[in-house]
Amino acid sequence: MASATSIAVSTGKVSAPVRDHGPATSSDVTVTDPSLVKRAVKAAALGNAMEWFDFGVYGYLTATLGHVFFPTASSTAQVLSTLGTFAAAFLVRPIGGAFFGPLGDRIGRQRVLAITMIMMAAGTFAIGLIPSYNSIGVWAPVLLIAARMLQGFSTGGEYGGACTFIAEYSPDKRRGFFGSFLEFGTLIGYVAGAGLATALTTLLSDGDLYSWGWRLPFLIAGPIGLVGLYVRMKLEETPAFLKLTEEAESKHKERPKPKLKDMFVGNGNAMAICIALVLVFNVTDYMLLSYMPTFLSEELGYDATHGTLILIAVMVLMMCVQIPAGRANDRFGHRVVIGAASAGFILLSVPAVLLIRAGSTWAIALGLAALGLLLVGFTSSMPSTLPALFQTKVRYGSLSVGFNLSVSLFGGTTPLVAAALIAATGNLMIPAYYMMAAALIGGIAAWRMRESAGRPLPGSPPAV
């Protein structure tokens, strides 16, 4: 017997029924519009690129910022103080996630992502305007911490919303492919930040760099933020969110407004898996992309410019395999890709760090490239894996809370903890052991999670 199947297009509206030849059942199917999906992916990736442009600049100008904001400290203390300020932003990320996440489940993903975009740009732009320590004394690092906390608060609602936005726009069988573009944006932002920081440190004298050169990368965030805001304001709300709204309206009821407690109630297992996956993703990510430049220059005495150029080349290599790896998630499943990457870090972290410690250009490049290719296993899978852990009605909030809680405790603190442990123990293998421990946790999480590749998002109809 034929049945009527309602087809919801990517605008979220329901069209006339069409006939099929399946069982006598009725279900909704979301038919995605390729042009809208591409626009959604670009808008989400742009915000991520801007966020990581700032991280790239901050990471590669650590020594310079230490001199500007902590000039009275020793060189080691300057680095630790600057990394501590970097980590301070992560203290407020869970607060931002707890605020923006549930808000995104109440008023919509698109509106909140527009708000976080302009706040991120404002925080980064503000750093470029802060006077130096020599001008206003202790107020300089105080204002730096305040600006970093504004960044952290807004970023708390950014990644979870961007993942949710792309996942809810994508067809089920290509969610890994489209999701991989989010971290492609990360790599673009990081390469741009690292490249600009390297150019400044190479072309400018120390006097010019300390007085005004370091400000330029942060001031660029203003125009980029305005462009990103325009792009995001032109987007429509996701089909999944509109579906929830329409269902509530059809029943003449107000759509439930999730509260913070709803992020945890009934989501304990999903939240634990989310935190574990984010842990391995961010520990390895920050260890490679944020801490390695400092490790090469401060601990190994390697030329900072050469080390940065090698890491930029590694990130370009990662960009080349990022999208194919996203397709591999759709073909083989998230559990396989994440499990393989976790196993790789357990087996290869020590050999990779030993190569890096060898000191020759080719050994360093090979060690960093090995870690970078393993990291792609996470960057290509997490944007599509994490949203599929939660129901549509609490997806933005649950993902934002879980993601930022894990990032704050484990990810953002990675450079500071690694540097402090090396200073305390003198053991230069700390980065390898740290990544191995994180990979063990990630592998267990991958083994325990439900496979979601190619399947509808929980609480949403199939998307084709």
C-alpha positions as CSV (number, residue, x, y, z in Angstrom):
1,M,0.0,0.0,0.0
2,A,1.4,3.4,-0.9
3,S,1.8,6.0,1.8
4,A,2.2,9.8,2.0
5,T,5.6,11.1,2.9
6,S,6.0,14.8,3.8
7,I,9.1,16.3,2.3
8,A,10.6,19.3,4.2
9,V,13.0,21.3,2.1
10,S,15.9,23.1,3.6
11,T,13.9,26.2,4.2
12,G,12.0,24.2,6.8
13,K,8.6,24.4,5.1
14,V,6.5,21.4,4.3
15,S,5.5,20.8,0.7
16,A,2.7,18.7,-0.7
17,P,2.7,15.0,0.0
18,V,4.4,12.7,-2.6
19,R,3.7,9.1,-3.1
20,D,6.1,6.3,-2.5
21,H,6.0,2.5,-2.6
22,G,7.2,1.7,0.9
23,P,5.3,0.4,3.9
24,A,2.1,1.9,5.1
25,T,3.8,4.5,7.3
26,S,4.2,8.3,7.3
27,S,7.5,10.1,8.0
28,D,9.1,13.4,7.3
29,V,12.2,13.8,5.1
30,T,14.3,16.9,4.8
31,V,15.4,17.6,1.3
32,T,18.5,19.8,1.5
33,D,19.2,22.6,-1.0
34,P,22.9,22.3,-2.1
35,S,23.3,26.1,-2.5
36,L,22.0,26.7,1.1
37,V,24.2,24.0,2.5
38,K,27.3,25.6,0.9
39,R,26.4,29.0,2.2
40,A,25.8,27.6,5.7
41,V,29.2,25.8,5.7
42,K,31.0,29.0,4.5
43,A,29.4,31.1,7.2
44,A,30.2,28.7,10.0
45,A,33.7,28.1,8.8
46,L,34.4,31.8,8.6
47,G,33.8,32.3,12.3
48,N,36.0,29.3,13.1
49,A,38.7,30.8,10.9
50,M,38.6,34.1,12.7
51,E,38.7,32.4,16.1
52,W,41.8,30.4,15.2
53,F,43.4,33.3,13.4
54,D,43.5,35.0,16.8
55,F,44.9,31.8,18.4
56,G,47.5,31.5,15.7
57,V,48.7,35.1,16.2
58,Y,48.7,34.8,19.9
59,G,50.6,31.5,19.9
60,Y,53.2,32.7,17.4
61,L,53.7,36.1,19.1
62,T,54.0,34.6,22.6
63,A,57.5,35.9,23.2
64,T,56.6,39.3,21.8
65,L,53.5,39.7,23.9
66,G,55.4,38.6,26.9
67,H,57.9,41.4,26.3
68,V,55.1,44.0,25.8
69,F,52.9,43.0,28.7
70,F,55.3,41.4,31.2
71,P,58.6,43.3,30.6
72,T,59.9,43.1,34.2
73,A,59.8,39.2,34.3
74,S,62.4,36.8,33.2
75,S,62.1,35.3,29.7
76,T,60.7,32.0,31.1
77,A,58.3,33.9,33.3
78,Q,57.2,36.1,30.4
79,V,56.3,33.0,28.3
80,L,54.5,31.3,31.2
81,S,52.6,34.6,32.0
82,T,51.6,35.0,28.4
83,L,50.5,31.4,28.1
84,G,48.6,31.8,31.4
85,T,46.7,34.8,29.9
86,F,46.0,32.6,26.9
87,A,44.6,29.9,29.2
88,A,42.5,32.5,31.2
89,A,40.1,32.9,28.3
90,F,39.2,29.2,28.7
91,L,38.1,29.8,32.2
92,V,35.0,31.7,31.0
93,R,34.3,29.5,28.0
94,P,32.0,27.2,29.9
95,I,30.1,30.2,31.1
96,G,29.7,31.4,27.5
97,G,28.6,27.9,26.5
98,A,26.1,27.7,29.3
99,F,24.7,31.1,28.2
100,F,24.8,30.9,24.4
101,G,24.1,27.2,24.1
102,P,20.6,27.1,25.7
103,L,19.9,30.5,24.0
104,G,20.6,28.9,20.6
105,D,18.1,26.2,21.4
106,R,15.5,28.8,22.4
107,I,15.8,31.6,19.8
108,G,17.6,29.8,17.0
109,R,21.1,28.9,15.9
110,Q,21.5,31.7,13.3
111,R,20.8,34.6,15.7
112,V,23.2,33.4,18.3
113,L,26.0,32.8,15.8
114,A,25.6,36.3,14.6
115,I,26.0,37.6,18.2
116,T,29.1,35.4,18.9
117,M,30.7,36.6,15.7
118,I,30.6,40.3,16.5
119,M,31.7,39.6,20.1
120,M,34.7,37.6,19.1
121,A,35.8,40.3,16.6
122,A,35.4,43.0,19.3
123,G,37.5,41.1,21.8
124,T,40.3,40.5,19.4
125,F,40.2,44.1,18.0
126,A,40.4,45.4,21.6
127,I,43.7,43.6,22.2
128,G,45.2,45.6,19.4
129,L,44.3,48.8,21.2
130,I,45.7,48.0,24.6
131,P,48.6,50.3,25.7
132,S,51.8,48.5,26.7
133,Y,53.0,47.9,30.2
134,N,55.5,50.7,29.9
135,S,52.6,53.1,29.2
136,I,50.0,52.1,31.8
137,G,51.8,49.6,34.1
138,V,49.9,46.7,35.6
139,W,46.7,47.8,33.8
140,A,48.1,46.5,30.5
141,P,48.0,42.8,31.5
142,V,44.7,43.4,33.3
143,L,43.1,44.7,30.1
144,L,44.7,41.9,28.1
145,I,43.1,39.4,30.4
146,A,39.7,41.2,30.2
147,A,39.8,41.2,26.4
148,R,40.8,37.5,26.4
149,M,37.8,36.7,28.7
150,L,35.5,38.5,26.3
151,Q,36.9,36.4,23.6
152,G,36.5,33.2,25.7
153,F,32.9,34.1,26.6
154,S,31.8,34.6,23.0
155,T,33.8,31.6,21.8
156,G,31.9,29.5,24.3
157,G,28.9,29.7,22.0
158,E,30.7,29.6,18.7
159,Y,32.0,26.1,18.0
160,G,29.0,24.2,19.3
161,G,26.7,26.5,17.3
162,A,28.8,26.2,14.1
163,C,28.9,22.4,14.4
164,T,25.2,22.3,15.0
165,F,24.5,24.7,12.1
166,I,26.4,22.6,9.6
167,A,25.1,19.3,10.8
168,E,21.5,20.3,10.7
169,Y,21.9,21.7,7.2
170,S,23.8,18.7,5.8
171,P,22.3,15.5,4.2
172,D,22.9,12.5,6.5
173,K,25.2,10.7,4.1
174,R,27.5,13.7,3.5
175,R,27.6,15.2,7.0
176,G,31.2,14.1,7.5
177,F,32.2,15.8,4.2
178,F,30.5,19.1,4.9
179,G,31.5,19.1,8.6
180,S,35.1,18.7,7.7
181,F,35.0,22.2,6.2
182,L,34.6,23.7,9.7
183,E,38.1,22.6,10.7
184,F,39.4,23.5,7.2
185,G,38.4,27.0,8.2
186,T,40.4,26.5,11.4
187,L,43.5,25.6,9.5
188,I,43.0,28.6,7.1
189,G,42.8,30.9,10.1
190,Y,45.8,29.4,11.8
191,V,47.9,29.5,8.7
192,A,47.0,33.1,8.1
193,G,47.7,34.0,11.7
194,A,51.0,32.2,11.8
195,G,52.0,33.5,8.5
196,L,51.3,37.1,9.4
197,A,53.0,36.8,12.8
198,T,56.1,35.3,11.1
199,A,56.2,38.0,8.5
200,L,56.0,40.7,11.2
201,T,58.8,39.1,13.3
202,T,61.0,38.7,10.2
203,L,60.5,42.1,8.5
204,L,60.2,44.4,11.5
205,S,62.9,45.4,13.9
206,D,62.4,44.5,17.6
207,G,61.6,48.1,18.4
208,D,58.9,48.4,15.7
209,L,57.5,45.0,16.6
210,Y,57.2,45.8,20.3
211,S,55.8,49.3,19.7
212,W,53.2,48.8,17.0
213,G,53.8,45.8,14.8
214,W,52.3,43.3,17.1
215,R,49.0,45.2,17.1
216,L,48.3,44.8,13.3
217,P,47.0,41.1,13.4
218,F,44.6,41.9,16.2
219,L,43.2,45.0,14.5
220,I,42.5,43.0,11.3
221,A,39.7,41.2,13.3
222,G,37.4,44.2,13.1
223,P,36.8,44.2,9.4
224,I,36.8,40.4,9.3
225,G,34.1,40.4,12.0
226,L,31.9,42.8,10.1
227,V,32.1,40.6,6.9
228,G,31.3,37.5,9.0
229,L,28.4,39.2,10.6
230,Y,26.9,40.2,7.2
231,V,27.3,36.6,5.9
232,R,25.7,35.1,8.9
233,M,22.8,37.5,9.0
234,K,21.9,36.6,5.4
235,L,21.4,32.9,6.3
236,E,18.1,31.2,7.1
237,E,17.5,29.1,10.2
238,T,18.3,25.4,10.1
239,P,15.6,23.0,8.9
240,A,15.8,21.0,12.2
241,F,15.2,24.0,14.3
242,L,12.4,25.2,12.1
243,K,10.8,21.8,12.3
244,L,10.7,22.0,16.1
245,T,9.1,25.4,15.9
246,E,6.5,24.3,13.3
247,E,5.6,21.2,15.4
248,A,4.9,23.4,18.4
249,E,2.9,25.8,16.4
250,S,0.8,23.0,14.8
251,K,-0.2,21.9,18.3
252,H,-0.9,25.5,19.4
253,K,1.8,25.3,22.0
254,E,4.8,27.4,22.8
255,R,8.0,25.5,21.9
256,P,9.7,24.3,25.1
257,K,12.6,26.5,26.2
258,P,15.5,24.3,27.4
259,K,17.3,25.3,30.5
260,L,20.8,24.5,31.6
261,K,19.7,21.5,33.6
262,D,18.1,20.1,30.5
263,M,21.5,19.8,29.0
264,F,22.4,17.1,31.5
265,V,19.1,15.4,32.4
266,G,18.9,12.2,30.3
267,N,22.2,13.1,28.5
268,G,24.7,11.8,31.0
269,N,26.3,9.1,28.7
270,A,26.3,11.4,25.7
271,M,27.8,14.3,27.7
272,A,30.6,12.0,29.0
273,I,31.4,10.8,25.5
274,C,31.4,14.4,24.3
275,I,33.8,15.5,27.0
276,A,36.2,12.6,26.3
277,L,36.2,13.2,22.5
278,V,36.7,16.9,22.9
279,L,39.6,16.1,25.4
280,V,41.6,14.1,22.9
281,F,40.7,16.4,20.0
282,N,41.8,19.6,21.8
283,V,44.8,18.3,23.8
284,T,46.4,17.0,20.5
285,D,45.3,20.1,18.6
286,Y,46.7,22.7,21.1
287,M,49.8,20.6,21.7
288,L,50.7,20.7,18.0
289,L,49.3,24.0,16.7
290,S,49.7,26.2,19.8
291,Y,52.5,24.8,21.9
292,M,54.9,23.4,19.4
293,P,56.3,26.8,18.2
294,T,57.1,27.6,21.9
295,F,58.5,24.1,22.5
296,L,60.8,24.4,19.5
297,S,62.1,27.8,20.3
298,E,62.1,27.9,24.1
299,E,63.0,24.3,25.0
300,L,65.0,23.1,22.0
301,G,66.6,26.4,21.0
302,Y,65.5,26.0,17.4
303,D,65.2,29.1,15.3
304,A,61.6,30.5,15.8
305,T,61.1,31.5,12.2
306,H,62.2,28.2,10.7
307,G,60.1,26.3,13.2
308,T,57.0,28.4,12.3
309,L,57.5,27.9,8.6
310,I,57.8,24.1,9.1
311,L,54.5,24.1,11.1
312,I,52.8,26.2,8.5
313,A,53.8,23.7,5.9
314,V,52.4,20.9,8.1
315,M,49.1,22.7,8.3
316,V,48.9,23.1,4.6
317,L,49.5,19.4,4.3
318,M,46.7,18.9,6.8
319,M,44.4,21.1,4.6
320,C,45.1,18.9,1.6
321,V,43.8,15.7,3.4
322,Q,41.1,17.3,5.5
323,I,38.3,17.1,3.1
324,P,39.1,13.5,1.8
325,A,39.2,12.5,5.5
326,G,35.8,14.0,5.9
327,R,34.6,11.8,3.1
328,A,36.2,8.8,4.8
329,N,34.0,9.5,7.8
330,D,31.0,9.2,5.7
331,R,32.2,5.9,4.1
332,F,33.8,4.1,7.1
333,G,32.1,5.7,10.1
334,H,33.3,8.1,12.8
335,R,34.2,5.3,15.2
336,V,36.7,3.8,12.8
337,V,38.4,7.2,12.0
338,I,38.5,8.4,15.6
339,G,39.7,5.0,16.9
340,A,42.4,4.8,14.3
341,A,43.6,8.4,15.1
342,S,43.7,7.6,18.8
343,A,45.7,4.4,18.2
344,G,48.1,6.3,16.0
345,F,48.8,8.9,18.8
346,I,49.4,6.1,21.3
347,L,51.9,4.4,19.1
348,L,53.6,7.3,17.3
349,S,53.7,10.2,19.8
350,V,57.0,9.1,21.3
351,P,58.7,8.5,17.9
352,A,57.4,11.8,16.6
353,V,58.6,13.8,19.6
354,L,62.0,12.1,19.4
355,L,62.3,13.1,15.8
356,I,61.4,16.7,16.7
357,R,64.0,16.6,19.4
358,A,66.6,15.4,16.9
359,G,66.9,19.0,15.8
360,S,67.5,18.7,12.0
361,T,65.0,20.4,9.8
362,W,63.9,17.2,8.1
363,A,63.5,15.3,11.4
364,I,61.4,18.1,12.9
365,A,59.3,18.3,9.7
366,L,58.7,14.6,9.7
367,G,57.8,14.5,13.4
368,L,55.4,17.4,13.1
369,A,53.9,16.0,9.9
370,A,53.2,12.6,11.5
371,L,51.3,14.4,14.4
372,G,49.5,16.6,12.0
373,L,48.2,13.8,9.8
374,L,47.0,11.9,12.9
375,L,45.3,15.1,14.1
376,V,43.3,15.2,10.8
377,G,41.5,12.0,12.1
378,F,40.0,14.3,14.8
379,T,39.6,17.5,12.8
380,S,37.7,15.7,10.0
381,S,35.3,13.8,12.3
382,M,34.5,15.9,15.4
383,P,32.3,18.6,13.6
384,S,29.9,15.8,12.4
385,T,30.3,13.4,15.3
386,L,29.6,15.7,18.3
387,P,26.2,17.2,17.2
388,A,24.9,13.6,16.6
389,L,25.3,12.8,20.3
390,F,22.4,15.0,21.3
391,Q,18.7,15.5,20.5
392,T,17.7,18.5,18.3
393,K,15.9,20.3,21.1
394,V,19.0,20.5,23.3
395,R,21.8,20.0,20.7
396,Y,23.2,23.5,20.7
397,G,23.2,23.8,24.5
398,S,24.4,20.3,25.3
399,L,27.3,20.5,22.8
400,S,28.3,23.9,23.9
401,V,28.4,23.0,27.5
402,G,30.2,19.7,27.0
403,F,32.6,21.1,24.5
404,N,33.7,24.1,26.5
405,L,33.9,22.3,29.8
406,S,36.3,19.9,28.3
407,V,38.3,22.5,26.4
408,S,38.6,24.7,29.5
409,L,39.8,21.8,31.7
410,F,42.0,20.0,29.2
411,G,42.5,21.7,25.9
412,G,43.2,25.4,26.5
413,T,45.4,24.6,29.5
414,T,47.6,22.2,27.4
415,P,50.4,24.7,26.5
416,L,50.6,26.0,30.0
417,V,50.6,22.6,31.7
418,A,53.1,21.2,29.2
419,A,55.5,24.1,29.7
420,A,55.1,24.0,33.5
421,L,55.7,20.2,33.6
422,I,58.8,20.5,31.5
423,A,60.1,23.4,33.7
424,A,59.4,21.3,36.8
425,T,60.8,17.9,35.6
426,G,63.2,18.8,32.8
427,N,61.7,15.9,30.8
428,L,61.3,17.0,27.1
429,M,59.1,14.0,26.4
430,I,56.2,15.4,28.3
431,P,54.3,16.5,25.1
432,A,54.4,12.8,23.9
433,Y,53.2,11.4,27.2
434,Y,50.4,14.0,27.4
435,M,49.1,13.2,23.9
436,M,49.2,9.5,24.6
437,A,47.1,9.8,27.8
438,A,44.6,11.9,25.9
439,A,44.5,9.4,23.0
440,L,43.7,6.5,25.4
441,I,40.7,8.4,26.7
442,G,39.6,9.2,23.1
443,G,39.9,5.6,22.0
444,I,37.7,4.4,24.9
445,A,35.1,7.1,24.0
446,A,35.1,6.1,20.3
447,W,34.6,2.4,21.3
448,R,31.6,3.3,23.6
449,M,29.8,5.8,21.3
450,R,27.0,5.0,18.9
451,E,27.9,5.2,15.2
452,S,26.1,8.1,13.6
453,A,27.6,8.4,10.2
454,G,25.0,8.3,7.4
455,R,22.1,8.2,10.0
456,P,19.6,10.9,10.9
457,L,20.5,13.3,13.7
458,P,18.6,12.3,17.0
459,G,15.3,14.1,17.1
460,S,15.4,15.1,13.4
461,P,13.9,13.4,10.3
462,P,16.2,11.9,7.7
463,A,18.0,14.5,5.5
464,V,18.8,13.7,1.9
